Every structure is written in structure tokens, then in C-alpha cells.
Amino acid sequence: MGTYEEPTACRTTASWTVRVGGLAGACHPGPVVAVTALMAALALTTGQGAARCALTTAAVVTGQLSVGWCNDAFDARRDIATGRRGKPVVDGTVGVTQVWVAAYAALALCVPLSFGCGLRAGVAHLAGVAAAWAYDLRLKSTVWSWAPYAVGFAALPAFVTLGLPGQPWPAWWLVTAGALLGVGAHLGDVLPDIRGDLATGVRGWPQRLGPDGARLLLPVPLVTASAVLALGPAGPPGRWGVAALAVAGLVAVAGTALGRRRARAAFAAAVAVAVVDVALLLLRGTGIT
Ligand SMILES: CC(C)=CCC/C(C)=C/CC/C(C)=C/COP(=O)(O)OP(=O)(O)O
């Protein structure tokens, strides 16, 4: 990274606004917006006050930005070498050094913002962010590529509950469902890129399973997460729990079937199941500790 040379186009022609646009594109904006919005909604519905909710949201967005930028900066050399489409560092709208600076700046902001929600909450969130950086820098190309997703997505709801008055631990089923959703998100995210990844030597867990293996496995963590959310809390699941489980099962199986021809369908199904699960969580509101 230290000796990396910026593409000439970036050094000479990119204006300030183009670079900001490039940075926005390099942060993985979809996941950043989705995760931040979901955590803000969870913080609100679980009873965090307005100020704490704003702090939680700021910590989550800076953490997600740091992870997204780190990912594109670290992968830049390979992405440029292979002429990968859709990456701002490849088309020269932002420089690799600028993306690294943004990643470290966001991380530097994330630390005090996370601890601003309390010591335990801060440790929980930063453990998830550290796991995600480990994915970017090393684990993405190993059989353990699923683990940072499991840790990161389990840490997020724990960050929200530990930031509540009294710092309650999250319920076991909440952490378990988060980890399962993370594993499903990893499978769904990588699925459309598996062939290209294998061609460039990226051999994480989904790539080792292959396109068909990853596609067939995808519904398992997603539907298990829905089942844990519906059946984990004490008492009967209620009509929302039953409905969420049924919808999640149908969507996940449909995504797997359609994904045979269009890998993006499997990814879209993964996102839809995650939305159903989070909707169930938000309907539960205060009962998640
Ligand atoms: C709490 C928390 C921070 C949780 C998140 C967990 C986690 C491991 C996130 C990684 C997100 C990311 C930048 C994926 C890009 O993957 P890729 O390199 O396979 O995709 P790409 O090649 O398309 O950029």
C-alpha cells in the first residue's frame, strides 16, 4: 500500500466533486445505508433516547464507511490489474491513497463515537468493526471468510442493547439471528461474483463451495435466522412470527431457484429475508434484551 502509484487519470483530472463522488462509490454505499438505517430504527424502537440514538447511528455509519473504504483500497491493486468495472479506484475518479485516508479517518471517528455509547457497547461494536477489517485485509480469501460477517452482524444488535440505560445484554436469540443473517449476507453478496473471484485467485468460503453450492446453501442461514427470531423468545411466536417465518422461507427458496439463472435473484432474496427479519425485530421493539 505504501509504494502504490496512483493511476495518472486520478492525479491529473479528477476535480474535488468527482473525488467526493468516487469516495461515495468506493464505500460500498448500499450496505452502508442499509445497515445504518436498520440499526437506527432498532435503536429507536428499543427505547434509546434521541441523543443516544444519534450517537449510535453516527458510530455505525463511521464503522461501516471505514470497512467499505478499507475493502476497496486494499483490493485496488487487483481490481485495477483486472480492469474491474464499477470500482472508482479503477476508473480513476478517486485515488487509492485518498480511499485509505478516508478509511482511517472514519475508523478514528468510530472509536470515540462507539465508546460514547458506553464501555461495553463500545467494545462490542469495535469488536465487530475489527472483525470486518480482518475480513478486508486477510480473511476474505480464506475458508474463514464467513466468520467476520457472523461476528460483525452479531455485534451490531449487541451494540444497540448495551447502549440502553442499564446496559442490558441482548437476548441469545437476537445475537444468534444476527450471526446467521451475517453468514447469509456473505453468501448472497459473494454469489454473483464467484466466477470472477475464482479467476483472480480469491478463494473465500463461498468461492470454495462454488456457485451452485453457495446458491443452494444460501436459504439455510437465512431461514434459520427467521426461525430463531420467531421461535427464540419465550412464549408462542404470535401471528407476526409465523407470518415472517413463512414469508422468509418462501422468498429464500424462490431466490435459490431463480438464482440458478440469475445470481442477483439469490442476492435480492437474501436482502428481502433480512428485511422481513428486521421488520419482525422492530415489531418486537422493547422485548429484545
Ligand atoms: C459491524 C460490522 C462492521 C459488520 C460488517 C461485517 C463485514 C465482514 C462486512 C464486510 C463488508 C464489505 C466491505 C464487503 C465487500 O466484500 P467483497 O470484497 O467480497 O466485495 P467487492 O469485491 O464487491 O468489493
PDBQT file of the ligand as one rigid body, heavy atoms in Angstrom, charges set to zero:
ROOT
HETATM    1  C1  LIG A 301     -20.186  -4.473  12.479  1.00  0.00    +0.000 C 
HETATM    2  C2  LIG A 301     -19.749  -4.671  11.081  1.00  0.00    +0.000 C 
HETATM    3  C3  LIG A 301     -18.725  -3.712  10.653  1.00  0.00    +0.000 C 
HETATM    4  C4  LIG A 301     -20.233  -5.692  10.276  1.00  0.00    +0.000 C 
HETATM    5  C5  LIG A 301     -19.891  -5.964   8.853  1.00  0.00    +0.000 C 
HETATM    6  C6  LIG A 301     -19.237  -7.342   8.597  1.00  0.00    +0.000 C 
HETATM    7  C7  LIG A 301     -18.391  -7.424   7.344  1.00  0.00    +0.000 C 
HETATM    8  C8  LIG A 301     -17.351  -8.510   7.266  1.00  0.00    +0.000 C 
HETATM    9  C9  LIG A 301     -18.544  -6.549   6.331  1.00  0.00    +0.000 C 
HETATM   10  C10 LIG A 301     -17.737  -6.547   5.044  1.00  0.00    +0.000 C 
HETATM   11  C11 LIG A 301     -18.429  -5.585   4.094  1.00  0.00    +0.000 C 
HETATM   12  C12 LIG A 301     -17.728  -5.434   2.775  1.00  0.00    +0.000 C 
HETATM   13  C13 LIG A 301     -16.962  -4.211   2.531  1.00  0.00    +0.000 C 
HETATM   14  C14 LIG A 301     -17.843  -6.390   1.839  1.00  0.00    +0.000 C 
HETATM   15  C15 LIG A 301     -17.216  -6.352   0.486  1.00  0.00    +0.000 C 
HETATM   16  O1  LIG A 301     -16.889  -7.652   0.181  1.00  0.00    +0.000 OA
HETATM   17  P1  LIG A 301     -16.097  -8.054  -1.135  1.00  0.00    +0.000 P 
HETATM   18  O2  LIG A 301     -14.699  -7.577  -1.079  1.00  0.00    +0.000 OA
HETATM   19  O3  LIG A 301     -16.288  -9.513  -1.279  1.00  0.00    +0.000 OA
HETATM   20  O4  LIG A 301     -16.915  -7.293  -2.251  1.00  0.00    +0.000 OA
HETATM   21  P2  LIG A 301     -16.355  -6.494  -3.503  1.00  0.00    +0.000 P 
HETATM   22  O5  LIG A 301     -15.252  -7.320  -4.083  1.00  0.00    +0.000 OA
HETATM   23  O6  LIG A 301     -17.554  -6.397  -4.388  1.00  0.00    +0.000 OA
HETATM   24  O7  LIG A 301     -15.879  -5.162  -3.036  1.00  0.00    +0.000 OA
ENDROOT
TORSDOF 0
